[in-house]
C-alpha cells in the first residue's frame, strides 16, 4: 500500500524568503499527524503545498503514490482542506454550498444526504440561510459538513478549531475520529498541544521552514512536547 502522503526534499521560496526548506515526510494511511511550531515556521505553506495550492520550488510530493506535479487533478480529488477561511460562498445558503460541493466533486448530493450533513454539525434548521449571515463558528461548522460529504482520503486541517466554542471543538474532534475510522489520513497544523494529543498519533515540529523533530506522541508525553516547542521558540529568538 502506498503512503498516504510522502514529501521528498520539498522546498518553497518566495523571493529570498525560504518558507519551506528540504522537508521530507512519510505519513501512513489512516494516521493523524500534528504539524507544530512557532509563527512563521512554514506550517501553513507546507499544508498549501500538500493541497497543490502552491507548487514546490524543489522536491516531490505524492498522495496515495500519485505525483502531485504530474497529476494534480487526481491528487485534489483525494484531499479536502479545512482552514481559518471556510471558503464558502457567502451569498449561497448552507444547503446550496454543500450541493455545489457534491457537484464539483462528482459525489452523491441527494437532498437527504446534504440535510444529514447539516444535521450532523447542528445546522439543519438554518440550511436555507445565506452563509454570510452566519457567525464565524457557524461558517466553520458548515465547512466541516462539506468535508463530511467529501469523505477525503487525506484531510488537511489548518488550525480548524479557530472560532469554535468548546462544544463545537468537541464535535470537530468526534468527526475527525469518525473520518479516521473510515480510513481518512489527517495532517493538522495547530499551536494547541492538548488538541494535538486529542487528535493525533504523531507530531512534526518545525522552525524556519525546517523539521526540527518528529515522532509519536501520547498523553503522557505532554510535558516533553511542550519542552521541545519551548526550546525551539527560544532558539530562534
Secondary structure, 3 states (H helix, E strand, C coil): CCCCEEEEEEEEEECCEEEEEEEEEEECCCCEEEEEECCCCCHHHHHHHHCCCCCCCEEEEEECCEECCCCHHHHHCCEEEECCCCCCCCCCEHHHHHHHHHHHHCCCCCHHHHHHHHHHCCCHHHCCCEHHHCCHHHHHHHHHHHHHHHCCCEEEEECCCCCCCHHHHHHHHHHHHHHHHCCCEEEEECCCHHHHHHHCCEEEEEECCEEEEEEECCHHHHHHHHHHHHHHHHHCC
